Amino acid sequence: MEPGAVPPYVDVVIYLYFATVATIGRYLHGRLWFGARSAAGRSDDGSVSGQNS
């Protein structure tokens, strides 16, 4: 191995860490996005706006 190079398993651990952080970020973003969309479509009395009743 050349000086300054990291072992291959360290690369794998780093990429798995990045993938995990990205997955958690996408999950949280999706929860916030869907929560905001569902809250935006409701009025104070719980009815859905934009629909004829």
Backbone bond lengths (Angstrom), bond angles and torsions (degrees), N, CA, C in turn:
res aa  C-N    CA-C-N  psi(-1)  N-CA   C-N-CA  omega(-1)  CA-C   N-CA-C  phi
1 M - - - 1.448 - - 1.531 108.21 -
2 E 1.298 115.89 138.23 1.463 119.98 -179.39 1.535 110.42 -77.20
3 P 1.317 117.61 155.05 1.471 120.66 -179.16 1.530 110.93 -61.80
4 G 1.320 116.11 137.43 1.460 121.00 178.80 1.519 113.94 88.30
5 A 1.320 117.97 -11.18 1.457 121.05 179.26 1.527 109.55 -81.17
6 V 1.303 115.25 148.51 1.469 119.41 178.61 1.520 109.28 -101.72
7 P 1.308 117.52 151.41 1.465 119.96 177.69 1.541 110.72 -62.54
8 P 1.322 116.79 153.65 1.472 119.84 -177.38 1.526 113.75 -59.22
9 Y 1.333 118.20 -34.27 1.463 118.90 -179.12 1.522 111.73 -65.71
10 V 1.327 117.93 -27.17 1.466 120.48 177.51 1.534 109.32 -68.17
11 D 1.324 117.49 -39.69 1.461 120.54 175.59 1.519 111.01 -59.70
12 V 1.315 116.65 -43.96 1.468 121.09 -179.29 1.528 109.99 -62.43
13 V 1.332 117.30 -43.90 1.464 121.07 179.98 1.526 110.44 -62.92
14 I 1.315 117.36 -41.81 1.470 121.05 179.37 1.522 110.31 -63.43
15 Y 1.336 118.00 -46.38 1.468 120.69 -179.81 1.529 111.30 -65.27
16 L 1.327 117.90 -37.32 1.471 120.01 176.82 1.528 111.18 -66.30
17 Y 1.316 116.66 -37.36 1.463 120.49 176.56 1.531 110.12 -62.01
18 F 1.332 116.94 -48.67 1.464 120.59 179.10 1.526 111.06 -60.39
19 A 1.320 117.48 -42.36 1.462 120.98 179.73 1.526 110.61 -64.07
20 T 1.329 117.19 -39.69 1.458 120.84 179.03 1.520 111.24 -65.28
21 V 1.314 116.85 -45.56 1.465 120.77 179.39 1.529 110.31 -63.43
22 A 1.323 117.12 -41.40 1.467 120.10 178.50 1.525 111.38 -64.58
23 T 1.321 117.15 -39.81 1.463 120.83 179.23 1.523 111.08 -64.64
24 I 1.317 116.93 -44.02 1.469 120.66 178.17 1.533 110.07 -63.50
25 G 1.312 117.25 -42.18 1.461 121.24 178.91 1.518 112.22 -62.58
26 R 1.339 116.55 -42.79 1.469 119.79 178.37 1.520 111.12 -65.58
27 Y 1.330 117.50 -38.43 1.462 121.48 178.56 1.531 110.34 -63.01
28 L 1.331 116.91 -48.54 1.453 120.13 -179.29 1.520 111.87 -65.87
29 H 1.313 117.12 -39.35 1.458 120.84 177.80 1.527 110.12 -62.31
30 G 1.321 117.25 -43.44 1.453 121.15 178.76 1.516 112.18 -62.73
31 R 1.324 117.13 -42.01 1.470 120.05 178.02 1.510 110.93 -61.92
32 L 1.331 117.24 -44.88 1.464 120.15 179.64 1.525 111.07 -65.68
33 W 1.330 117.17 -41.33 1.463 121.48 -177.60 1.522 110.74 -65.84
34 F 1.337 117.03 -48.64 1.457 119.82 179.68 1.531 111.03 -67.16
35 G 1.318 117.28 -35.91 1.458 119.87 177.07 1.515 111.95 -63.98
36 A 1.313 117.21 -41.19 1.463 120.98 178.73 1.527 110.85 -68.13
37 R 1.328 116.75 -38.11 1.469 119.22 178.53 1.513 111.23 -65.46
38 S 1.320 118.05 -41.71 1.458 119.57 -178.42 1.530 110.57 -71.89
39 A 1.323 117.10 -34.21 1.462 119.99 178.93 1.524 111.01 -71.94
40 A 1.324 117.91 -32.68 1.460 121.29 -178.60 1.522 111.57 -71.01
41 G 1.313 117.54 -26.38 1.454 120.86 -178.21 1.507 114.06 -88.16
42 R 1.317 118.29 0.50 1.472 121.09 -177.27 1.526 109.94 -113.62
43 S 1.315 115.47 145.45 1.457 120.40 174.57 1.526 108.88 -97.34
44 D 1.324 116.93 -178.06 1.462 121.15 -176.84 1.527 113.08 -64.53
45 D 1.340 117.69 -29.79 1.452 119.10 -177.70 1.528 112.73 -87.50
46 G 1.325 117.42 4.17 1.457 120.98 176.27 1.509 114.47 91.09
47 S 1.332 116.96 -3.09 1.459 118.72 179.39 1.521 110.07 -82.55
48 V 1.309 115.00 157.40 1.458 120.36 -179.41 1.514 107.87 -92.81
49 S 1.334 116.49 127.59 1.459 120.19 -179.01 1.524 110.29 -77.22
50 G 1.312 115.25 152.76 1.453 120.14 176.57 1.511 114.15 87.47
51 Q 1.331 118.48 5.36 1.458 121.18 177.90 1.516 109.22 -117.91
52 N 1.313 115.59 140.39 1.458 120.36 177.13 1.517 109.55 -82.31
53 S 1.334 116.77 135.84 1.464 118.53 178.44 1.507 112.24 -116.19
